[in-house]
Amino acid sequence: MADNFTTNAGSGGATFASDDIGGVQYPRVKPSWGADGSATDTSVAAPMPVQASAESSQMTAGGTVVTPKFAVIDAATSGDNTLVAAVASKKVRVVAAFLVAAGAVNVRFESGAGGTALTGQVNLVANTGFVLPYNPAGWFETGSNALLNLELSAAISVDGSLVYIEV
């Protein structure tokens, strides 16, 4: 049997692409995509946008592939504690973290040593902490060329780890 079919053939109907398989017409579809009220036909120049598979060793930030990096939180000095060194022409964006304090202490993440506050002060008591679950947009980021600092209000052991990207 022939491929394609025509609707309302006697009154100037439209012809639709199809594939005849065992006497049944299966429609042929050319995908298109776009905002409501518009359509972009799929082609080599405009491929169908797809979500990449969840690859844990790479992610994208602003269309650029970046590699997640990991840092240990092992701070115990009152005042400034460097968590991630400054990276030339880059910002440090924290996408996940956890920490636990051994005693009562206030903690705050900062851009630079004694620098700009990235979070408010978090008041912790002995054996408490918090988790910042994975957030693809990031929880906070340093300024360009600035280290990531953890400021402690007292010389109390604060431990954990964080995941970050350089953007």
C-alpha positions as CSV (number, residue, x, y, z in Angstrom):
1,M,0.0,0.0,0.0
2,A,1.1,3.6,-0.6
3,D,2.6,5.9,2.0
4,N,0.9,9.2,3.0
5,F,-2.8,10.0,3.2
6,T,-5.0,12.9,2.2
7,T,-7.8,14.3,4.4
8,N,-11.0,15.4,2.6
9,A,-9.5,14.5,-0.7
10,G,-12.4,15.7,-2.8
11,S,-12.5,19.2,-1.3
12,G,-8.8,20.2,-1.5
13,G,-7.7,18.6,1.7
14,A,-4.1,18.3,3.0
15,T,-1.7,15.4,2.5
16,F,0.0,14.0,5.6
17,A,3.2,12.0,5.7
18,S,2.8,8.5,6.9
19,D,4.3,5.0,6.6
20,D,2.2,2.1,5.5
21,I,3.0,-0.9,7.8
22,G,0.8,-3.9,7.2
23,G,-2.1,-1.8,5.8
24,V,-2.0,0.7,8.8
25,Q,-0.9,4.3,8.2
26,Y,1.6,5.4,10.9
27,P,2.1,9.1,11.0
28,R,5.6,10.5,10.2
29,V,6.5,13.3,12.6
30,K,9.0,16.1,12.2
31,P,9.6,17.4,15.7
32,S,9.7,21.1,16.3
33,W,10.3,23.1,19.5
34,G,9.9,26.6,20.8
35,A,7.9,28.9,23.0
36,D,4.1,29.0,23.0
37,G,3.0,30.3,19.6
38,S,6.2,29.6,17.8
39,A,8.0,26.5,16.3
40,T,11.6,25.8,15.3
41,D,11.9,22.9,13.0
42,T,14.6,20.4,14.1
43,S,17.6,20.4,11.8
44,V,21.4,20.1,11.9
45,A,21.5,23.9,12.5
46,A,18.8,23.8,15.1
47,P,18.9,20.5,16.9
48,M,16.2,19.5,19.4
49,P,17.4,20.7,22.8
50,V,17.9,17.8,25.2
51,Q,18.9,17.4,28.8
52,A,22.2,15.6,29.2
53,S,22.3,12.6,31.3
54,A,23.2,13.1,34.9
55,E,27.0,12.9,34.8
56,S,28.5,13.4,38.3
57,S,32.0,14.3,37.1
58,Q,30.8,17.3,35.0
59,M,28.1,19.9,35.0
60,T,27.5,23.2,33.2
61,A,27.5,26.8,34.4
62,G,26.3,29.3,31.8
63,G,26.7,26.8,29.0
64,T,30.4,26.0,30.0
65,V,31.3,22.6,31.2
66,V,32.8,22.7,34.7
67,T,34.1,20.0,37.0
68,P,32.8,19.8,40.6
69,K,35.6,20.1,43.1
70,F,35.7,19.1,46.8
71,A,37.1,20.7,49.9
72,V,37.4,19.6,53.4
73,I,36.1,21.8,56.2
74,D,38.5,21.4,59.1
75,A,38.5,24.8,60.9
76,A,39.3,25.6,64.5
77,T,40.7,29.1,64.6
78,S,38.7,32.0,65.9
79,G,38.3,34.4,62.9
80,D,39.4,33.5,59.4
81,N,39.7,30.0,58.1
82,T,40.4,29.5,54.4
83,L,38.4,26.7,52.8
84,V,39.2,27.2,49.1
85,A,42.1,29.3,47.8
86,A,41.4,32.2,45.4
87,V,41.5,31.2,41.7
88,A,42.7,33.8,39.2
89,S,39.7,35.4,37.3
90,K,37.3,32.9,38.8
91,K,34.6,32.8,41.5
92,V,34.1,29.9,43.9
93,R,30.4,28.8,43.8
94,V,29.3,26.4,46.6
95,V,26.7,23.9,45.3
96,A,26.6,21.6,48.4
97,A,28.0,21.4,51.9
98,F,27.7,20.1,55.4
99,L,29.4,20.9,58.7
100,V,29.2,20.1,62.4
101,A,30.5,22.1,65.3
102,A,32.1,20.5,68.4
103,G,30.9,23.3,70.6
104,A,29.0,26.6,70.7
105,V,30.2,28.8,67.9
106,N,28.9,31.2,65.2
107,V,29.9,30.5,61.6
108,R,29.7,32.6,58.5
109,F,30.9,32.0,54.9
110,E,32.8,35.0,53.4
111,S,34.3,36.1,50.1
112,G,37.9,36.8,51.1
113,A,39.5,36.7,54.5
114,G,37.6,39.1,56.8
115,G,35.7,39.9,53.6
116,T,32.2,40.2,52.3
117,A,29.6,38.1,54.1
118,L,28.1,35.4,51.9
119,T,25.8,34.1,54.6
120,G,24.5,35.4,57.9
121,Q,26.0,34.2,61.1
122,V,24.8,30.7,61.9
123,N,24.6,30.0,65.6
124,L,25.6,26.4,66.4
125,V,25.7,24.5,69.7
126,A,27.8,21.5,70.5
127,N,27.4,18.6,68.0
128,T,25.1,20.5,65.7
129,G,25.5,21.6,62.2
130,F,23.7,21.9,58.9
131,V,23.5,20.5,55.4
132,L,23.2,22.5,52.2
133,P,22.0,19.8,49.7
134,Y,23.0,19.9,46.1
135,N,21.8,23.1,44.5
136,P,22.7,23.5,40.7
137,A,22.3,27.3,41.0
138,G,24.7,27.3,43.9
139,W,24.1,28.5,47.5
140,F,26.6,31.4,47.3
141,E,29.8,32.4,45.5
142,T,32.8,34.5,46.2
143,G,33.8,37.5,44.2
144,S,36.3,37.0,41.4
145,N,39.8,36.3,42.6
146,A,38.6,35.9,46.2
147,L,39.2,32.9,48.5
148,L,36.3,31.2,50.3
149,N,36.5,31.9,54.0
150,L,34.8,30.4,57.0
151,E,34.7,32.8,59.9
152,L,34.4,31.4,63.4
153,S,33.4,33.4,66.5
154,A,35.5,31.1,68.7
155,A,38.3,28.6,68.5
156,I,35.9,25.6,68.2
157,S,36.4,22.7,65.9
158,V,34.1,22.8,62.9
159,D,34.3,20.0,60.4
160,G,32.6,18.8,57.2
161,S,33.1,19.2,53.5
162,L,31.8,21.1,50.5
163,V,31.3,20.7,46.8
164,Y,32.1,23.8,44.6
165,I,32.7,24.8,41.0
166,E,34.8,27.6,39.6
167,V,32.9,30.1,37.5
